[in-house]
Amino acid sequence: MKVGDQLRVEVESLGFEGTSIARHEGMVIFVEGGLAGDVVDITLRKKKKKYFHAAIDAIVQPSASRLSPVCPHTDDCGGCAWQHCRYDDQLKWKQQHTIDCFERLGKIPFGSVASIIASPEHFHYRNKMEFSFSARRWMSAAEIASGVELKKDFALGLHAPGRYDAVVDVKRCYLQHDDCNSILNLVRTKALELGVLPYSDKEQQGFLRHLVLRRTLHRNQLMVIIISASPRSEADEHFVGWMERELPASLPEPFTLIHAVKDSLSPVAVGEPRILHGDGVISEWSHDVEFRISPFSFFQTNSYQLPNFLDAVFNAAELEPNMHVWDLYCGTGSISLPAARRVDFVTGIELSQQSILDAQHNAELNGLSNVNFIAADLHKRETIDALRAMKQPDLVILDPPRAGVHPMLLDHLLQLNLPRIVYVSCNPATQARDCALLAENYDVVSMQAVDMFPHTFHVENVAVLQRK
């Protein structure tokens, strides 16, 4: 077997992070876009020591799991790469990947595994989407084959997988509400009409950088954030004038409109906000708590699934009225604040100063005086030293970023030797790794996966660690 060989194989399974797996002559082949049960003709594209990567040339016999994606951009943008898979089978593979991470990566035993909690909505469920402007439009295979002349130096949409510089021009995203799709196209049309240039990270010039759209389930509030460089041309000034004077009349109430300016080289979709309409915040509601969301604060992106997610966390925590709880990596307090309704005191710790300010504001908004939020880096020695000086909690809830928990913090948790830790993660691989490091004192007694992200390979997992 060598690169360039064409083979016919049957896909056996879906691997973690969405790549399908086939075998030929004892060699593992990772097949992009395959589903278990597909019989496909492939071409070997890349060789590694123990496996090949391959692309599908033709589907000879489709899997029983295979569907026709509703979105025409599925093969190009990668935002929802599992649209071609039946939703019940998506859930099955997410559950299996969570188990595989603990069995094969963490290599630790675990107790009961509850059935994964399905999302109430499979499309239009995201309450936040970040779109990018680009001077390099990604051309799909269908567009290239059509021969139709398209504008290649302007795009507004989502990045092609692995390409920070190329953007798929998206007219309709099925992960967001159609109100947001209307705004997406409205902004694109006006930018093209005025001849405004998209910003180029490579050349460090241009004006329009990002369009961020947020829409809450509670009160159906809309937030539109247009992020640009400082205006330098007449076209830029005209676009700013359109945002200020004309755009508000085209947006559905209730809404808030923000123009954020960013001249730094960072590609992150943030900027110095200027409120053009509304009060600059929107709100979501769950578990007797109102969450006010500022332009660049983090909040769970699936509002339909949020109540089920919080129920899973609190069921795992077995909260009692006299408890003192630490919520580490607390973000804007999406777990801390509802927990404060159920326990004596909560301490939330988070690196982002803006997230902590939002959490403190929301505590005041909801009349919660039994919660304290601290801005600190949990991956630094001085923060661990500060934790040692604090009153020991009865329970710790961990909800770290995808990279997981720093070994220093894991070591401190081992020293605390608490009866129970609840570990919430959007990356079961690093979660299993960290639980293996805690296995000296703790058993993983139960797990509950929650599907927050339909049509993607991502999954949230709630693990309960009990002291041996």
Residue pairs with C-beta under 8 A, 6 or more apart in sequence:
1 7
1 24
1 25
1 27
1 44
1 52
2 44
2 47
3 44
3 45
3 46
3 47
3 52
4 43
4 44
5 43
5 44
6 41
6 42
6 43
6 44
6 57
7 24
7 29
7 41
7 42
7 44
7 54
8 39
8 40
8 41
8 42
8 60
9 22
9 23
9 24
9 29
9 31
9 39
9 40
9 42
10 22
10 37
10 38
10 39
10 40
11 20
11 21
11 22
11 31
11 34
11 35
11 36
11 37
11 38
11 39
11 40
11 63
12 21
12 22
12 23
12 36
13 20
13 21
13 36
14 20
14 21
14 35
14 36
14 85
14 93
14 97
14 457
15 21
15 30
15 97
16 97
16 100
16 101
16 429
16 457
17 457
18 81
18 82
18 456
18 457
19 30
19 31
19 32
20 30
20 31
20 32
20 33
20 34
20 35
20 36
20 38
21 28
21 29
21 30
21 31
22 28
22 29
22 31
22 34
22 40
22 42
22 54
23 29
27 50
27 51
27 52
28 50
28 51
28 52
29 42
29 44
29 51
29 52
29 53
29 54
30 51
30 52
30 53
30 54
31 40
31 42
31 54
31 55
31 56
32 53
32 54
32 55
32 56
33 55
33 56
33 75
33 81
33 84
34 40
34 56
35 62
35 63
35 65
35 66
35 84
35 85
35 89
36 63
36 65
36 89
36 93
37 62
37 63
37 64
37 65
37 66
38 59
38 61
38 62
38 63
38 66
39 59
39 60
39 61
40 56
40 57
40 58
40 59
40 60
41 56
41 57
41 58
41 60
42 54
42 55
42 56
42 57
43 54
43 55
43 57
44 52
44 53
44 54
45 52
45 53
45 54
45 55
46 52
46 53
47 53
59 66
65 85
65 86
65 89
66 84
66 85
66 86
67 83
67 84
67 85
67 86
68 84
69 83
69 84
70 83
70 123
70 174
71 80
71 83
71 172
71 173
71 174
72 142
73 79
73 140
73 157
73 158
73 168
73 170
73 173
74 80
74 81
74 83
74 84
75 140
75 141
76 138
76 140
76 160
76 168
77 157
77 158
77 159
77 160
77 161
77 168
77 170
78 158
78 160
78 161
79 158
79 173
79 175
79 456
80 174
80 175
80 454
80 455
80 456
81 455
81 456
81 457
82 90
82 455
82 456
82 457
83 174
83 455
85 93
87 118
87 122
87 454
90 451
90 454
90 455
91 116
91 118
91 451
93 457
94 116
94 449
94 451
94 457
94 459
95 113
95 115
95 116
95 449
97 428
97 457
97 459
98 113
98 116
98 428
98 447
98 449
98 459
98 461
99 110
99 113
99 447
101 428
101 429
101 431
101 432
102 108
102 110
102 428
102 432
102 435
102 444
102 447
105 429
105 432
105 433
106 432
106 433
106 435
106 436
107 436
108 432
108 435
108 436
108 439
108 444
109 443
109 444
110 444
110 445
110 446
110 447
110 463
111 443
111 444
111 445
111 446
111 447
112 445
112 446
112 447
113 446
113 447
113 448
113 449
114 446
114 447
114 448
114 449
116 448
116 449
116 450
116 451
116 459
117 305
117 308
117 309
117 312
117 448
117 449
117 450
117 451
118 451
119 125
119 302
119 304
119 305
119 451
119 452
119 453
119 454
120 304
120 305
120 308
121 302
121 304
121 305
121 454
122 454
122 455
123 174
123 175
123 454
123 455
124 174
124 175
124 176
124 177
124 178
125 175
125 302
125 303
125 304
125 305
125 454
126 175
126 176
126 301
126 302
127 214
127 215
127 216
127 217
127 284
127 299
127 301
127 302
127 303
128 212
128 213
128 214
128 299
128 301
129 173
129 175
129 176
129 180
129 212
129 213
130 210
130 211
130 212
130 269
131 156
131 157
131 158
131 170
131 184
131 210
131 211
131 212
131 213
132 156
132 157
132 158
132 159
132 167
132 209
132 210
132 269
133 154
133 155
133 156
133 167
133 191
133 198
133 199
133 206
133 208
133 209
133 210
133 211
134 154
134 155
134 156
134 165
134 166
134 167
134 198
134 200
135 153
135 154
135 155
135 197
135 198
135 199
135 200
135 203
135 206
136 152
136 153
136 155
136 165
136 166
136 167
136 200
137 150
137 151
137 152
137 153
137 154
137 155
137 166
137 167
137 168
137 169
138 155
138 160
138 163
138 166
138 167
138 168
138 169
139 150
139 152
140 168
143 150
151 192
153 198
154 169
154 191
154 192
154 198
155 166
155 167
155 168
155 169
155 198
156 167
156 169
156 170
156 184
156 187
156 188
156 191
156 198
156 208
156 211
157 167
157 168
157 169
157 170
158 167
158 168
158 170
158 173
159 166
159 167
159 168
160 166
160 167
160 168
164 201
164 267
165 201
165 202
169 188
170 184
171 181
171 184
171 185
172 178
172 181
172 184
173 180
173 181
173 184
175 455
176 213
176 215
177 215
179 215
179 222
179 252
180 213
180 215
180 222
183 211
183 213
183 222
183 224
183 251
184 211
184 213
186 247
186 250
187 211
187 226
190 239
190 242
190 247
191 198
191 208
191 239
194 235
194 238
194 239
194 242
195 235
196 207
196 208
196 235
196 236
196 238
196 239
197 205
197 206
197 207
197 208
197 233
197 235
198 206
198 207
198 208
198 209
199 205
199 206
199 207
199 208
199 209
199 228
199 229
200 206
201 265
201 267
204 265
206 229
207 228
207 229
207 231
207 232
207 233
207 235
207 236
207 239
208 226
208 228
208 239
209 227
209 228
209 229
209 262
209 269
209 271
210 225
210 226
210 227
210 269
211 224
211 225
211 226
211 227
212 223
212 224
212 225
212 227
212 269
212 295
213 222
213 223
213 224
213 225
214 222
214 223
214 225
214 282
214 293
215 221
215 222
215 223
215 282
216 282
216 283
216 284
216 293
216 303
217 284
217 285
217 303
217 304
218 283
218 284
218 285
218 290
218 303
219 254
219 283
220 254
221 254
221 255
221 256
221 282
221 283
222 251
222 252
222 254
222 255
222 256
222 282
223 255
223 256
223 257
223 258
223 278
223 281
223 282
223 293
223 295
224 247
224 251
224 255
224 256
224 257
224 258
225 258
225 259
225 260
225 273
225 295
226 243
226 258
226 259
226 260
227 260
227 261
227 262
227 269
227 270
227 271
228 236
228 239
228 240
228 259
228 260
228 261
228 262
228 271
229 261
229 262
229 263
230 261
230 263
231 237
231 239
231 240
240 259
243 257
243 259
243 276
244 259
244 276
247 257
247 276
248 255
248 257
248 276
248 277
251 257
251 277
254 278
255 277
255 278
256 275
256 277
256 278
256 279
256 280
256 281
256 282
257 275
257 276
257 277
257 278
258 273
258 274
258 275
258 276
258 280
258 295
259 273
259 274
259 276
260 270
260 271
260 272
260 273
260 274
260 295
261 271
261 272
261 274
262 270
262 271
262 272
269 296
270 296
273 280
273 295
273 296
280 294
280 295
281 292
281 293
281 294
282 292
282 293
283 290
283 291
283 292
283 293
284 290
284 291
284 293
284 299
284 303
284 306
285 291
286 306
286 307
286 310
286 338
287 307
287 310
287 338
287 341
288 338
288 341
289 337
289 338
289 341
289 362
289 366
290 362
290 365
290 366
291 299
291 332
291 333
291 334
291 337
291 362
292 358
292 361
292 362
292 365
293 299
293 332
293 358
294 354
294 358
296 354
297 331
297 332
297 354
297 355
297 358
298 331
298 332
298 352
298 355
299 331
299 332
299 334
300 306
300 309
300 334
300 452
301 452
301 453
302 309
302 452
302 453
305 450
305 451
305 452
306 334
308 450
309 450
309 452
309 460
310 334
310 335
310 338
312 448
312 450
312 462
313 335
313 397
313 422
313 424
313 462
314 338
314 339
314 342
315 448
316 422
316 446
316 448
316 462
316 463
316 464
317 325
317 339
317 395
317 397
317 420
317 422
318 420
319 325
319 339
319 342
319 343
319 395
320 343
320 394
321 342
321 343
321 344
322 343
322 344
322 394
323 343
323 344
323 345
323 393
323 394
323 395
324 343
324 344
324 345
324 346
324 347
324 391
324 393
324 394
324 395
325 339
325 343
325 345
325 346
325 347
325 393
325 394
325 395
325 396
325 397
326 346
326 347
326 348
326 349
326 393
326 395
326 396
326 397
327 333
327 335
327 336
327 339
327 346
327 347
327 348
327 349
327 397
327 399
328 348
328 349
328 378
328 396
328 397
328 398
328 399
328 400
328 409
329 349
329 350
329 351
329 378
329 398
329 399
329 400
329 401
330 336
330 348
330 349
330 350
330 355
330 359
330 373
330 399
331 350
331 352
331 355
331 359
331 399
332 355
332 358
332 359
332 362
333 348
333 358
333 359
333 362
333 363
333 371
333 373
335 397
335 399
335 424
336 346
336 348
336 359
336 371
336 373
337 346
337 359
337 362
337 363
337 366
337 368
337 371
339 346
339 397
340 346
340 363
340 368
340 370
340 371
341 368
343 370
344 370
345 370
345 371
345 372
346 370
346 371
346 372
347 371
347 372
347 373
347 374
347 390
347 393
348 356
348 359
348 371
348 372
348 373
348 374
349 373
349 374
349 375
349 376
349 378
349 383
350 356
350 359
350 373
350 374
350 375
350 376
351 375
351 376
351 377
351 378
352 375
353 375
356 373
356 374
356 375
359 373
360 373
363 369
363 371
363 373
376 383
376 386
377 383
378 384
378 405
378 406
378 409
379 406
379 408
379 409
381 408
384 408
384 409
384 412
387 412
388 412
392 416
392 418
393 416
393 418
394 418
394 419
395 418
395 419
395 420
395 421
395 422
396 413
396 416
396 418
396 421
396 422
397 421
397 422
397 424
398 405
398 421
398 422
398 423
398 424
398 425
399 424
399 425
400 425
400 430
402 426
402 427
402 430
403 427
403 430
404 425
404 427
404 430
404 431
404 433
404 434
405 430
405 434
407 437
410 434
410 437
410 438
413 421
413 438
414 438
414 440
414 441
417 441
417 467
418 467
419 466
419 467
420 464
420 465
420 466
420 467
421 438
421 442
421 464
421 465
422 462
422 463
422 464
422 465
423 431
423 434
423 435
423 462
423 463
423 464
423 465
424 460
424 461
424 462
424 463
425 431
425 460
425 461
425 463
426 452
426 458
426 459
426 460
428 459
428 461
431 461
431 463
435 442
435 444
435 463
435 465
438 465
441 467
441 468
442 465
442 466
442 467
442 468
443 465
443 466
443 468
444 463
444 464
444 465
445 464
445 465
445 466
446 463
446 464
447 461
447 462
447 463
447 464
448 461
448 462
449 459
449 460
449 461
449 462
450 459
450 460
450 461
450 462
451 459
451 460
452 458
452 459
452 460
453 459
